[in-house]
């Protein structure tokens, strides 16, 4: 027998790894990288080609130690760690630990976190800025100049030529330095083709004012004609009765085509930085007009109406509502032969179909009818083979306390149930123990009368906006859901307010998976309180939508201050094309306006910064920072995100997770095994 030994040589080649992170490394010539994360909760929709501002916020000490002093080694990649993103480094001071870096992110997601990697620590390379950061921006002024003209950071080269001797530079502003004026002066970029925007545009700037404008209008940026009819567009400041407001004008003359902010900044300017944005476009949007008169009268104690259904057996439309006029609060029905806003056409049925219940929703599944309602802060259902009579025993289908982190510990309320692909889905409103913080959840069950269980890991799916000042930001409220489907998507009506239970309106959100939602329009809420003096000028709540013969009918509850709740019925249009302007202050939609003769806005006037109304160089001391002109009408989601990013980068993204490139040495591993062979 002879023993043979085989030596196995295993060679491990050089590789690059990141300590604490398994993502691929861009190039091992870069020593370090930091992970930058934008949480999905920071945005309300997917953002395309978003210019992210990265400052010193959250960057680690390693960055200031290893990055080149001029930032020439800074590279930013997508989440894969390899795909390089366009970036513009405006300024960096590694000793003072400050930086202003802009990165174009192809998509910021609202359904998952967005991750980037910032590489640095390469002593032998120098990267250049990319003008592609500013896709579709014919003007980008960072206002960091110390003298002379404003330099355009985009690809158009539309520098702003300084006119006048009263310009001040290096003014302390929001993002960094700004420019201002102490005597009438301005910048102009002329009237080149890239500034002659036709279908849509967005203008924006940071503004700090210390003086009331004189005369009454002071244009900050615009392209406004110098003579009658003064056609063009302008974003600026107006004074009135000792106070001043932002305005956005698009079209000929002033008046009908001018939106004014409702925010009053004080008689001499408040000296604070405000982010001002005006967006114009031809929009296909949803529109609904208020019901001109009460249809279901609330009586003394009020009737809160919900959804309407059609019953083929009785050949009538049935409207369900909570009635407080019967001594015992309960659920009642009204019927009509056709959908009509004439109160005389609706007959309120005698007696309650559900005693003591409230917040009802009626639906037909198969041949049977189901009424879901709330009682004692729990949700029940009753069933009947007839739409308006003989409903059976109560069946509890959802109880309070089922949500995560106590978000619906106090009550579950306002159910709306649909059937979809073999299951029954219930949208409902929940409230926590503190009271006053309504949110919307979704639950599912395989039968219409079984116990429903929550989706989305027991978390709510819709809340009030976390962005202060929005139409749905009041105390984080989102209430009174109702649901319908159209063109392969599902839509949810939501009642929300801007303050605290005093200014409820109704907006709409779309979803494809019942978990993630986006606003149907930048013009939300679609259905707003009526004009002063109308029966529904105080608040709008609840309701439903019914498609009948090609028309969408919207029921809703409204009231006038000091009166009881009553029911209204109107229609909603889903394809109405008009010219709209939107004015935002600090990321919040202040006003929206349907424009007349808006085509006059495209004039031969020069684009200017700080020139003023009718080319009058206003006596107005102000400073501006980060002036932009975009050739798109940016969405509310983008404008909100820009404000949050630029006003507080520290909370808009997280950073500082450090990775180090490691070049491993070749290793040789040896071993042996015994091989036996027999020879005869």
C-alpha positions in Angstrom: 0.0 0.0 0.0 1.3 3.4 -0.8 0.1 6.6 0.7 -0.1 9.7 -1.5 -0.6 13.2 -0.2 -2.2 15.9 -2.2 -1.5 19.5 -1.2 -4.4 21.9 -2.1 -3.5 25.5 -2.6 -6.4 28.0 -2.3 -5.7 31.6 -3.3 -8.0 34.4 -2.3 -7.7 37.3 -4.6 -7.7 41.0 -3.7 -11.1 42.4 -3.1 -12.7 45.5 -1.8 -15.1 45.4 1.2 -17.0 47.9 3.2 -16.8 47.4 6.9 -20.3 47.0 8.3 -22.0 47.0 4.9 -22.3 44.4 2.1 -23.0 46.8 -0.7 -20.5 46.9 -3.6 -17.8 49.6 -3.4 -17.5 52.1 -6.2 -13.7 52.1 -6.4 -11.2 51.2 -3.7 -9.2 54.4 -4.5 -11.8 56.0 -2.3 -11.1 55.4 1.3 -14.5 56.1 2.9 -18.2 56.5 2.2 -21.2 57.6 4.2 -24.7 56.2 3.8 -27.4 58.9 3.3 -31.0 57.8 3.8 -34.2 59.7 3.0 -37.0 58.0 4.9 -40.1 57.3 2.8 -42.1 59.1 5.5 -40.5 62.4 4.4 -42.3 62.6 1.1 -45.9 62.1 0.0 -45.3 60.8 -3.5 -42.4 59.6 -5.7 -40.2 62.5 -6.7 -38.4 62.4 -10.1 -35.1 64.1 -10.7 -35.1 65.6 -7.2 -32.2 68.0 -6.4 -31.2 67.0 -2.9 -29.3 69.5 -0.8 -26.6 67.9 1.3 -25.1 70.1 4.0 -22.8 69.4 6.9 -25.9 68.1 8.7 -25.2 64.6 10.1 -21.9 64.1 8.2 -19.3 62.3 10.4 -16.0 63.6 11.6 -14.4 61.2 9.2 -15.7 63.2 6.2 -13.9 66.4 7.3 -10.7 64.4 8.1 -10.4 62.5 4.8 -12.2 64.6 2.1 -10.1 66.9 -0.1 -10.2 70.5 1.0 -11.8 71.5 -2.3 -14.1 68.5 -2.4 -12.8 67.3 -5.7 -13.0 63.7 -4.6 -16.7 63.7 -3.7 -18.7 61.1 -5.6 -22.3 60.2 -4.8 -23.8 57.0 -6.0 -27.2 55.3 -6.0 -28.2 52.6 -3.5 -26.2 50.0 -5.5 -23.0 51.8 -4.4 -21.8 52.0 -8.0 -24.1 54.1 -10.2 -22.7 57.7 -10.1 -25.3 60.5 -9.7 -25.0 64.0 -11.0 -23.7 66.4 -8.4 -22.9 70.1 -8.0 -20.5 71.2 -5.2 -21.2 74.9 -4.6 -18.8 75.3 -1.7 -16.9 73.4 1.0 -14.8 74.3 4.0 -13.3 71.3 5.6 -11.7 73.3 8.4 -15.0 75.1 9.2 -16.9 71.9 8.5 -19.5 73.4 6.1 -20.6 72.2 2.7 -23.3 72.9 0.1 -23.7 70.0 -2.3 -26.6 69.3 -4.6 -27.3 65.8 -6.0 -29.9 64.9 -8.6 -31.7 61.8 -7.4 -33.6 60.0 -10.2 -36.3 58.8 -7.9 -37.1 59.6 -4.2 -39.5 56.9 -3.2 -42.6 57.3 -1.0 -43.1 53.5 -0.5 -39.5 52.7 0.6 -36.5 54.5 1.9 -34.1 56.1 -0.6 -30.5 55.3 -0.1 -27.3 57.1 -1.5 -23.6 56.7 -0.8 -21.3 59.7 -0.5 -17.7 58.7 -1.3 -14.5 60.6 -0.3 -10.9 60.1 0.7 -9.2 59.9 -2.7 -6.2 62.2 -2.8 -5.3 61.8 -6.5 -8.5 62.7 -8.3 -10.6 65.8 -9.0 -14.3 65.5 -10.1 -16.1 68.2 -11.9 -19.6 69.5 -11.3 -22.4 68.4 -13.6 -25.0 70.8 -15.0 -27.3 67.8 -15.4 -28.2 68.2 -11.7 -30.6 70.9 -12.9 -32.6 69.0 -15.5 -35.4 71.3 -16.9 -34.1 74.4 -14.9 -33.3 77.3 -17.3 -32.3 79.4 -14.2 -30.4 78.3 -11.1 -28.9 81.1 -9.0 -27.2 80.0 -5.8 -26.5 83.7 -5.0 -23.1 82.9 -3.5 -21.3 85.6 -5.5 -19.3 88.3 -3.8 -19.7 90.8 -6.5 -21.0 91.2 -10.1 -23.4 89.0 -11.9 -25.4 86.0 -10.8 -24.0 82.8 -12.3 -26.4 80.2 -13.7 -25.5 76.7 -12.5 -27.7 75.0 -15.1 -26.8 74.1 -18.7 -28.5 77.1 -20.2 -26.0 79.7 -19.1 -28.6 82.3 -18.3 -26.4 84.4 -16.0 -28.1 87.4 -14.3 -26.5 90.7 -15.3 -26.3 93.2 -12.4 -28.0 96.5 -13.1 -27.6 99.4 -10.6 -25.2 100.1 -7.7 -27.4 99.2 -4.8 -26.8 95.4 -4.8 -25.5 93.8 -1.6 -23.8 90.5 -1.5 -23.0 87.8 1.0 -26.2 88.4 2.9 -26.9 85.7 5.6 -29.8 83.7 4.3 -31.5 80.3 4.6 -29.3 77.9 2.6 -26.2 80.1 2.7 -25.4 83.5 1.3 -27.9 85.7 -0.6 -28.1 88.9 -2.5 -30.1 92.0 -1.7 -30.7 95.6 -2.5 -30.6 98.8 -0.5 -31.4 101.1 -3.5 -33.3 100.2 -6.7 -31.2 97.6 -8.5 -31.8 94.3 -10.2 -30.4 91.4 -12.3 -31.6 90.5 -15.8 -31.1 87.4 -18.0 -32.7 88.8 -21.1 -35.3 87.0 -23.2 -33.5 84.0 -24.7 -35.4 81.0 -26.0 -34.9 78.9 -22.9 -36.8 81.5 -20.8 -39.8 81.7 -23.1 -41.8 79.0 -21.4 -45.2 78.1 -22.9 -47.1 75.4 -21.2 -45.8 75.3 -17.6 -43.2 76.7 -15.2 -42.3 77.1 -11.6 -40.5 80.0 -10.0 -39.1 79.9 -6.5 -36.8 81.7 -4.1 -36.0 82.2 -0.4 -36.9 85.7 0.7 -36.0 87.8 3.7 -37.7 91.2 3.9 -37.1 94.0 6.3 -39.2 96.8 4.8 -42.7 97.2 3.4 -42.7 97.6 -0.4 -43.5 101.0 -1.9 -45.3 101.2 -4.3 -47.7 98.5 -3.3 -46.3 95.8 -5.5 -42.6 94.7 -5.7 -41.7 92.0 -8.1 -39.0 89.6 -6.9 -38.7 87.5 -10.1 -40.6 87.4 -13.3 -41.1 88.2 -17.0 -43.6 91.1 -17.0 -44.3 93.4 -19.9 -43.3 97.1 -19.4 -46.4 98.6 -21.0 -50.1 98.0 -21.2 -51.6 95.4 -20.9 -48.7 94.5 -18.7 -48.8 90.9 -19.8 -46.5 88.3 -18.3 -45.9 86.6 -15.0 -44.4 87.8 -11.7 -43.8 86.4 -8.2 -43.4 89.1 -5.6 -44.6 91.0 -2.6 -47.6 93.3 -2.1 -48.4 95.7 0.7 -52.0 96.5 1.8 -53.3 98.3 4.9 -49.9 98.2 6.6 -49.3 94.5 6.0 -47.7 92.6 3.2 -48.3 89.4 1.3 -46.8 87.3 -1.4 -48.4 87.2 -4.8 -48.2 85.2 -8.0 -49.5 86.8 -11.1 -49.9 85.1 -14.5 -51.5 86.8 -17.5 -52.5 90.3 -18.5 -52.9 93.1 -16.0 -53.5 92.4 -12.3 -56.7 91.3 -10.6 -58.5 88.1 -11.6 -55.2 86.4 -12.6 -53.4 87.1 -9.3 -53.2 84.9 -6.3 -52.3 86.4 -3.0 -51.1 84.5 0.1 -53.3 84.5 3.1 -50.2 84.6 5.4 -49.6 88.1 6.7 -45.9 88.8 7.3 -46.2 92.1 9.2 -46.1 95.8 8.4 -42.3 96.1 7.9 -41.4 92.5 7.0 -40.7 89.9 9.6 -37.0 89.6 8.9 -37.4 85.8 8.6 -36.6 83.5 5.6 -39.6 82.3 3.7 -39.6 79.9 0.8 -41.9 81.2 -1.9 -43.0 79.2 -5.0 -45.4 79.9 -7.8 -46.4 77.1 -10.2 -48.4 77.4 -13.5 -49.7 74.7 -15.8 -52.6 73.5 -17.8 -54.0 70.8 -15.5 -56.4 67.9 -16.0 -57.9 67.8 -12.5 -60.9 66.9 -10.5 -63.6 69.5 -9.9 -66.7 69.6 -7.7 -69.1 72.4 -7.0 -70.9 72.7 -3.7 -74.5 71.7 -3.5 -76.5 75.0 -3.8 -79.1 74.1 -1.2 -79.7 71.5 1.6 -81.1 68.2 0.2 -81.5 66.3 3.4 -82.5 68.8 6.1 -80.8 68.3 9.4 -83.7 69.4 11.5 -83.1 70.4 15.1 -80.5 67.8 16.0 -78.8 67.1 12.7 -78.5 64.4 10.1 -75.1 63.3 9.0 -75.4 61.7 5.6 -73.2 58.9 4.2 -73.3 56.9 0.9 -76.1 56.4 -1.6 -76.9 53.0 -3.3 -79.4 51.9 -6.0 -81.7 48.9 -5.4 -83.0 47.1 -8.5 -85.9 45.5 -6.5 -87.4 48.7 -5.3 -86.0 50.6 -8.3 -85.1 53.4 -6.0 -82.0 55.2 -4.7 -81.3 54.9 -1.0 -79.4 57.4 1.1 -78.2 56.3 4.5 -77.6 58.7 7.4 -77.3 59.1 11.1 -80.4 60.8 12.5 -80.5 62.7 15.7 -84.1 63.9 15.5 -85.8 60.7 16.7 -85.2 60.9 20.4 -82.8 58.0 20.1 -79.9 58.5 17.7 -79.9 55.9 15.0 -79.6 54.9 11.4 -82.2 56.0 8.9 -82.8 55.9 5.1 -84.2 58.3 2.5 -85.3 57.2 -1.0 -85.7 58.8 -4.4 -86.7 57.7 -7.8 -83.7 59.6 -9.4 -80.6 61.2 -8.1 -81.6 64.8 -7.5 -80.5 67.8 -5.6 -84.2 68.8 -5.1 -85.1 68.1 -1.5 -88.7 67.5 -2.5 -87.6 64.4 -4.5 -86.2 62.6 -1.4 -88.5 60.8 1.1 -87.2 60.2 4.6 -88.4 56.7 5.7 -90.4 56.3 8.8 -88.5 54.6 11.7 -84.9 53.7 12.2 -83.3 50.7 10.4 -80.7 50.5 13.2 -81.5 51.9 16.7 -78.6 53.6 18.5 -76.1 53.1 15.7 -74.2 55.9 14.0 -71.7 56.5 11.1 -73.5 53.9 8.8 -72.4 52.5 5.5 -74.7 50.5 3.3 -73.5 47.9 0.7 -75.0 45.0 -1.3 -73.0 41.8 -1.6 -74.7 39.1 -3.6 -78.5 39.3 -3.0 -78.2 40.6 0.6 -77.8 44.1 2.0 -75.3 45.0 4.8 -75.3 48.0 7.0 -72.0 48.6 8.9 -72.1 51.1 11.7 -70.4 52.3 14.9 -71.7 51.8 18.4 -69.8 52.2 21.7 -66.7 52.9 19.6 -66.9 49.4 17.9 -68.1 48.5 14.5 -71.0 46.2 13.9 -73.0 44.9 10.9 -76.6 43.9 10.3 -77.9 42.1 7.3 -81.2 41.9 5.4 -82.5 40.5 2.1 -84.4 43.9 1.7 -82.6 47.2 1.4 -84.9 49.1 3.8 -86.4 46.7 6.3 -85.9 43.6 8.5 -82.3 43.9 9.4 -81.2 41.2 11.8 -79.0 41.0 14.9 -75.9 43.0 15.5 -72.6 41.3 14.7 -69.4 42.8 15.9 -66.7 42.9 13.2 -64.1 45.2 14.5 -63.1 46.5 18.0 -61.0 49.3 19.3 -57.5 48.5 20.5 -56.5 46.4 17.5 -53.9 48.8 16.1 -50.2 49.1 16.7 -48.9 51.6 19.2 -52.4 52.5 20.4 -53.5 54.5 17.4 -57.1 53.2 17.6 -57.3 52.3 21.3 -60.1 54.8 22.0 -62.4 54.0 19.1 -63.0 52.6 15.7 -65.6 54.4 13.6 -66.8 55.4 10.1 -66.6 52.0 8.3 -66.7 51.6 4.5 -66.6 48.1 3.0 -66.0 46.8 -0.5 -65.5 43.3 -2.0 -62.3 42.7 -4.0 -60.8 39.5 -5.4 -62.4 37.1 -2.9 -62.0 39.2 0.3 -63.9 42.1 2.0 -61.9 45.2 2.8 -63.0 47.7 5.4 -61.6 51.3 5.6 -62.3 52.8 9.0 -61.3 55.7 11.2 -59.4 55.1 14.4 -58.6 57.4 17.3 -56.1 57.1 20.2 -56.7 57.5 23.9 -55.6 61.2 23.8 -58.6 62.1 21.7 -58.6 64.2 18.6 -56.1 62.4 16.5 -58.1 60.5 13.9 -56.3 58.2 11.4 -57.5 55.8 8.7 -56.8 52.0 8.7 -57.7 49.1 6.4 -58.9 45.7 7.6 -59.7 42.5 5.7 -62.0 39.5 6.2 -62.9 36.5 4.0 -66.6 37.0 4.8 -68.7 40.2 5.2 -69.8 39.4 8.7 -66.6 37.9 10.1 -63.9 39.5 12.4 -61.8 41.9 10.3 -58.0 42.0 10.8 -55.8 45.0 10.1 -53.5 45.2 7.1 -50.2 47.2 7.1 -48.8 45.6 10.2 -51.7 47.0 12.2 -50.6 50.6 11.3 -52.8 53.2 9.8 -52.6 53.8 6.1 -53.7 57.4 5.9 -53.0 60.2 8.5 -53.1 63.9 8.4 -50.2 65.6 6.7 -47.1 65.9 9.0 -46.4 69.1 7.0 -47.8 72.0 9.1 -50.2 74.3 7.3 -51.4 71.8 4.6 -55.2 71.4 4.2 -55.0 68.1 6.0 -52.4 68.9 8.7 -54.7 69.8 11.6 -53.7 67.7 14.6 -52.7 64.9 12.3 -56.3 64.3 11.4 -57.7 62.0 8.6 -61.3 60.9 9.0 -64.5 59.6 7.4 -63.2 57.4 4.6 -65.3 56.2 1.7 -64.1 54.1 -1.3 -64.8 53.6 -5.0 -63.0 52.3 -8.1 -62.4 53.9 -11.4 -60.1 53.0 -14.4 -58.4 50.2 -12.5 -57.5 52.2 -9.4 -59.1 52.6 -6.1 -59.9 56.0 -4.6 -60.6 57.0 -1.0 -62.4 60.2 0.1 -61.0 61.7 3.2 -62.2 64.4 5.5 -59.4 66.5 7.0 -58.8 70.0 8.4 -55.9 72.5 8.5 -56.3 73.6 12.1 -58.5 71.8 14.7 -62.0 70.7 13.9 -63.0 74.1 12.5 -62.2 73.9 8.8 -63.0 70.4 7.5 -62.9 69.8 3.7 -62.9 66.6 1.6 -60.0 65.5 -0.6 -59.3 62.3 -2.5 -56.4 59.8 -2.6 -55.6 57.0 -5.0 -54.2 53.5 -4.3 -53.5 50.3 -6.1 -52.5 48.1 -3.1 -54.7 49.6 -0.3 -51.5 50.4 1.7 -49.9 53.3 -0.1 -51.7 56.4 -1.2 -51.1 59.5 -3.2 -53.1 62.7 -3.6 -55.1 62.7 -6.8 -54.3 66.4 -7.4 -52.2 69.3 -6.3 -55.5 71.1 -6.0 -56.7 68.9 -3.1 -59.1 69.2 -1.3 -61.4 68.8 -4.2 -64.6 69.6 -2.3 -64.3 72.6 -0.1 -66.6 74.5 2.2 -69.1 76.8 0.6 -68.8 80.5 0.3 -69.6 82.7 3.2 -73.2 82.7 4.1 -74.0 79.4 2.3 -75.5 76.4 4.2 -72.2 74.5 4.2 -69.7 77.3 4.9 -68.5 76.0 8.2 -67.4 72.4 7.5 -67.7 69.4 5.2 -67.6 65.8 6.4 -68.4 62.2 5.5 -70.4 61.1 2.4 -69.9 58.8 -0.5 -69.6 58.6 -4.3 -72.0 56.7 -6.6 -71.5 56.2 -10.4 -74.9 56.4 -12.2 -75.3 56.5 -16.0 -71.8 57.9 -16.5 -72.0 60.6 -13.8 -70.3 60.5 -10.4 -72.6 61.8 -7.6 -71.0 62.9 -4.4 -73.0 63.0 -1.1 -71.6 64.9 1.8 -72.6 66.4 5.2 -72.2 70.1 5.7 -73.3 72.8 8.0 -73.3 76.5 8.7 -71.9 77.8 12.0 -74.5 77.5 14.7 -76.8 75.2 12.7 -77.2 71.4 12.6 -75.6 69.1 10.1 -77.5 68.5 6.8 -76.9 66.6 3.6 -75.9 67.8 0.2 -75.5 66.2 -3.2 -73.3 67.3 -6.1 -71.4 65.9 -9.0 -67.7 65.6 -9.6 -65.8 65.9 -12.9 -62.6 64.0 -13.5 -61.3 65.4 -16.7 -61.5 69.2 -16.8 -58.6 71.0 -18.5 -57.9 74.6 -17.4 -55.0 77.0 -16.7 -54.2 77.0 -13.0 -51.7 78.9 -10.8 -50.6 77.8 -7.4 -48.9 79.9 -4.8 -46.9 78.2 -1.9 -45.4 79.8 1.2 -42.9 77.7 3.1 -44.0 74.6 1.2 -47.7 75.0 1.9 -50.3 75.6 -0.8 -51.7 79.0 0.1 -53.9 79.7 -2.9 -54.9 78.0 -6.2 -56.5 80.0 -9.0 -58.3 79.1 -12.2 -57.0 81.7 -14.7 -58.6 83.8 -17.3 -56.7 84.7 -20.5 -53.5 83.1 -19.1 -52.0 82.7 -22.5 -50.9 86.3 -22.3 -48.2 85.4 -19.7 -45.6 84.5 -22.4 -44.3 87.9 -23.3 -41.1 89.3 -24.8 -40.1 90.9 -21.5 -36.7 90.0 -20.0 -36.4 87.7 -17.1 -35.4 89.6 -14.0 -34.7 89.3 -10.3 -35.7 92.3 -8.2 -37.0 94.6 -10.9 -40.5 95.3 -9.6 -44.0 95.9 -10.7 -44.5 97.4 -14.2 -40.7 97.8 -14.3 -40.8 100.3 -11.5 -37.7 99.7 -9.4 -39.5 99.5 -6.1 -38.1 101.1 -2.9 -38.0 97.9 -1.1 -35.2 96.3 0.9 -35.1 92.6 0.5 -32.7 89.7 0.1 -33.1 86.5 -1.9 -31.4 83.1 -2.0 -31.5 80.1 -4.3 -33.5 81.6 -7.1 -35.0 79.0 -9.5 -37.0 78.9 -12.7 -38.1 75.4 -13.8 -39.8 74.6 -17.1 -42.2 72.2 -15.4 -45.1 72.9 -13.0 -43.7 71.2 -10.0 -46.1 69.2 -7.9 -47.1 69.9 -4.3 -45.1 66.8 -3.3 -41.9 68.2 -4.8 -42.4 71.7 -3.4 -43.1 70.4 0.1 -40.0 68.2 -0.1 -37.8 71.0 -1.3 -38.8 73.2 1.6 -38.2 70.5 4.1 -34.9 69.6 2.6 -33.6 73.2 2.5 -35.1 74.4 5.7 -34.0 71.5 7.9 -31.6 69.1 6.1 -30.8 67.6 9.5 -34.2 65.9 9.7 -34.9 65.4 6.0 -32.1 62.8 5.6 -29.9 60.8 7.9 -26.1 60.3 7.3 -22.9 59.4 9.0 -22.8 55.6 8.7 -19.2 55.2 7.8 -17.7 52.5 5.6 -14.0 52.0 4.9 -12.6 50.4 1.8 -10.2 47.5 2.7 -7.9 46.0 0.2 -7.3 42.5 1.4 -3.9 40.9 1.1 -3.7 37.6 -0.8 -3.9 34.7 1.5 -2.7 31.1 1.0 -4.5 28.4 2.8 -2.9 25.0 2.9 -4.2 21.7 3.9 -4.0 18.0 3.1 -6.0 15.0 2.9 -4.8 11.4 2.7 -5.5 9.4 -0.4 -5.3 5.7 -0.3 -4.4 3.5 -3.2 -3.9 -0.1 -3.4 -1.5 -1.7 -5.8 -1.3 -5.4 -6.3 
